[in-house]
Amino acid sequence: MSAADSAAATRTFDSVDALEAGMREQKYVADRGLATTLFLTLKLQKPLLLEGEAGVGKTEIAKVLSGLLDTPLIRLQCYEGLDTATAIYEWDYPRQMLYLRTIEATGGMDRDAARHDLFSEEFLLKRPLLQAIDASHTRAPVLLIDEVDRADQELEAFLLEILSDFQVTVPELGTLKAEHVPIVILTSNRTREIHDALKRRCLYHWIDFPTYEKEFRILAAKVPEAPEHLARQIVAFTQALRETDLFKPPGMAETLDWAKALLALGTVDLNEQVVDDSLGVILKYQEDVDSVKGDVARNLVGRALLSGV
């Protein structure tokens, strides 16, 4: 991030309170610890590694920052087998071949000129990591490296270089360096440990499942059409559901989806039938659905109705 970018970001959010208020305007409920870490991410110009269970709002933070700072969001979705060509750059071979055939057909073939043209930026396909340091940006973009724990460890070596110097070396073009260093958010569901060298370059924050009050505030912000008594029943049920022995407890994303589904079904109050019928919205494994449906759901509904009063 250039000095001007940094000044703009911290002028808009000159305190943790201001950033927290801005996030609320974006309908993201952040606790004090998260707001402080995000403020320091902007102030210190450091990448941020967010870890936590799936569905707790890690990815959403990058989207919120992009909206708050009115800057582009560039996303690299990680997965096993992700290579540098997909993550950084590759050459547009079909267009290069078409270019060669065209100049051959017109008789204007000059080997040196053709080689120079073939390996110019015109034929360079910029993937997310190179897009993030592209000189065409007028302000620092937000770079989201999502689910970095799913990528192979070899990719971390490339991330180390980029996060250290924010530059990429393309042999045919030289070194491309960011004029506006991106705001980098990395997320991990902790399916494997991230290498210490990568962690050392980042600030760190763990996002846990929300408390009852925080989950209710998020639900009220994201699904304001839900009546308060029903919203409290939904949150109480979800909170109790996470205490049961499940393969995959529901995250905040599932709570929001379930609230919308219940409203679509015309639900006024939770009951065993509507819960059994809609468990596939909040639980994503059949084993979990089977273990909850029936007696467990009935007991949880009873607790939720008492809590939602």
N, C-alpha and C positions, 0 to 999 in steps of 0.2 A: 504494500500500500504506500503510495507517495505521501509526502508530508501534507499535501492538500487534501488527499482522500482521508487521511487520519483526522485532520482537523475538522473536516465536514462531518465525519461519523461522530466524533466526540463533542462537536458543537451541538448536534442534534440531541445527543444523549450524554450530557455532561455529568450525569450521576447514575448510579444504579437505579434509583427511584424513577428517573426519567425513562430509562430503558424498560423497566418493569411496566410502567404505565403505557409505553408504546406497544409492548407485546399484548397487553390487555386490549388495546384498540384493535389489534389483529386477531382477537378472540383466542389468544394463547395465554393460559394461566400458568405463570412461572413462579416457583418458590424463590425465596431470597437467594439461596445458594446458587441456583441456576442463573438467575439474573446477574449476580455478581460475576460469575465465571464468563458469561457472554460479554459483559462490559469490559472485563480484562482482555478477552479475546480481541475486541476492537481496539482497546487502548494500547496493548502491548504488541499488536500485530502478530499474534501467535496462532497457529492452527489449534483447533479444539477437537479432542477425541471424546465422543459421547458413547457410553456403554449402557446397556440395560436390556431388559426383555423386549421382545418384539411387540410393537403396538403401544409403547408408552409415550410416543411423541418425539422421537429423536429426529427423524427425517423432517418432521414438520417445522422444527426449529430453523433449519436452513431456509425453508420457504418463507417463514415469518421474517427472518433477517433480510431476505431479498426484498420483501414488500416494504419493510420499515425503511431501508436505505435506498429504495427505488433503484435497484441495480439488478443486472441479469443474474439468473440462477443457472449454473451449469452443473449437470449431474453425471457422475460416473457410477453406474450400478455395477458393483463387483460380483463376480461369480467364479466358480472353479474353472480354471482354464483360460481366464481372461489374459490376453497377451498385450504386449506393448503396442502392436499395430492398432488394436481396438481401443486401447486406453490413451495413446499419445498421438500417433499419426501413422499414415501410410500413403503411398503414392497411388494416384488414380490410373491404374494400368490400362483399363479400357480406353480412356480418353487419350492417354499417351500413344497407344497403338493407332487410334484413329487419326491423331495428329501426324504421326509418321507416314501413314498411308496417304494422307492428304497431300503432304509436301512432296512425297515421292511421285504421286500422280501428276502434280503440277510441274514437276521437274525443277523444283527450287531447293533441292537437297543440299544443305551445307552442314557437314557433320558436326563441326564445333558449335555452330549456331543452334542446330537441332538439339544437341546435348544440353546446351545452356537453357533452351526453352523447355525441354522435357522435365528438367528438374528445377523448375521455378515454382514459386508459391501458387501459380495458377493451377498446377496439377497436384498440389499438396492437399490431402484430405485431413483436416485438423480434427482430431478426436478430443474428448472432453478435457484432458490434462493440457493439451496444447491450446485449445480454445480459451482456457482460463487465463493463460499468460499472453494472449494475442494482443499485439500492440494497438489494434483498432479500438479497444475498449476506452471509453472516455472516463470511466471510473472503475474502481475495483469491483469485480463481480464476486458473487458468492459461489464457491466451488464446493459442492457436496460430493464426498467420496463415500457412497452408501454401502453398508455391510462389508467393510474392508476385511472382516474376519473370514469372508467366504472366498476371497481371492487367494491365489497361491502365494507362498512366501516370497517367491522370486520377484513378484510385482512390488513388494515392499522396498526392494533396493532402488527401483526407479522412483518410488514415492519419496524416499529419503533424499535423493538428489534434488527433486523438484521442490520439496518443502524446505530444503536448506537454502537453495539459491534462486528458486523460482525461474529456472531457465531450462531449456531443452536444446540439446545439440542434434542438429540434423546434418549428417555428413555432407550432403550436397549443397546445403545452404549456409552452414555455420551454426553459431549459437544464437538462439532466439530467447531474449530475456524480457520479462514482464516489465512494462512501464508502470502498471498499476497492479501491485501484488494482490492477488485475490484473498478474500476472507474464506478460510478453509474450515469446513466442518467434516469430520470423519465420524461415521457411526459404526458400531459393532454390537452384534447380539451375543458376543462372547462364545461363539461355537468353537473358537480356538483362541489362544493367547496371541496378542499382537507383540511383535518383537520390541524389546526394550529400547533399541535405538530409535524406532519410530515414535514410541511413547514419549521419549525424552524431548522430542521436538514439539510436543503438543501440551496444551493445558488439558486437564482431564475433569470429567464430571460423570457421575453415575446417576442415571434416572431410574428411579424405582417405580413400582406401581403406586398410584396416588392414594392418599388417605381419603377417608369418606368425604370430608369437607371439600378437599381439593377436587375430587372427582365430581362432586355435585356442582361445584362452581364451573368446571369445564363443560359439563353436560348442559347447564343452564345457558352458558355462552354459545355453545355450538348448536344446541337444539332448543332455542328459546320457546318454540311452540309447545313443548312438553309441559303439562301442568306440574306445579311444584310437588304435589303429593305423589304423582306417578314418577317423577324424576327421582325423588328420594327413595321410593320403593325399588326402582331399577338399580340405583347405586348401592343400596343396602343388600340387594340380592347378589350383585356382582362382587361386592366386597366379601360376602360370606362364601360365594362360589370359589373364590381364590384360596380359601382356607381348606377346601376339600382336596382330596388326592387326585389331581388331574395330570394328564400327560402334558397339556398345554393350557395353563390358566389364561383367561381372556384378558386382553389389554384394554387400554382406553379406547382404541379404535373400535373394538368389538362392542364396547358399551354404547358408543355413539350409534353404531349401525343397528344395534338391538333396539335402542330408544326409537329410532326412525321406523323400524319394522313394526314395533308395537303400536305406534301411532297410526301407521298405515292399516293395521288390523282393527283399528277403532278401540283399542284397549283403554279402559277407564281406570281399572285397578288390576294389579297382577293376580293371576289365579293359576292353579296347577295346569289346567288345560292349555291356556295360551302359552305358558312357559314350555310345556312338553312339545307343543307344536312348533315353537320358534327356536328351540335350542341350537339348531344348525346355523343360526345367525351368530351366536355368541361363542359356540364351541366348534372347533374345526377338526376334531377327530371322533370317529364313530365310537371308539372305546369310551371317550369322555361323555358323549351323549348318552350311551347306554348306562353308564354308572350314575348319571344324575337323574335321568328320567324316572318319574314315579315317586317313590318314597323320599328320596333326597330332595327332589324339586319341591315336593309338598312341604317338607320341613323348612326349606330355605324361603319359600313363599310366605310361610307363617311368620318367620323372623323378619322378613322384609316389610310385611304389612304393619307389624308392630313398630318397626323403626321408621317407617314412612309417615306415621301419624303426625 
